[in-house]
């Protein structure tokens, strides 16, 4: 179970106030007392998906599916600087997930730490290209 604090939610709200879907997602996360998995499942059901509610790893698996987008070099630096807006907007526009799930997916990824979350991609590029980064 991943719990985000009210301060983390407030930080996302301040950056995403122009994004109605992100605000709805943040409302759901608050309603679930910061529990990202519960909120994501409720949002997925609202979006017409049928997630496995008994699978506590569902949100992690969805974040992994989005790893290549989240870990793009141009987004990674933004995330390391604490900026989320561009990543959320880009992720919400992909066919990887319903737009309303972009915020909890990114929050889940960030809860692991950007460097840790992106490590599998870094390891892949290192394996393929040697010391050169993507």
Secondary structure, DSSP 8 states (H G I E B T S, - for coil): --B--HHHHHHHHHHHTT-HHHHHHHHHHHHTTTBHHHHHHHHHHHTT----TT-TTHHHHHHHHTHHHHT-HHHHHHHHTT--HHHHHHHHTSTTS-GGGHHHHHHHHHHT-HHHHHHHHHHHHHHHHTT---
